[in-house]
Amino acid sequence: FTLANQILVRLTERMELPASRIRPSDAIYAIKRIVQIYHYDR
């Protein structure tokens, strides 16, 4: 879950940036990674 937490922190940091700096692909990638981590760790 450490990696998932790091991804969440990075995603949160990106969300605090101006909207022009946020890439939808980054959010999608982070969400996919979090889903994979939570799925395989169970």
Secondary structure by P-SEA (a helix, b strand, c coil): caaaaaaaaaaaaaaacccccccaaaaaaaaaaaaaaaaaac
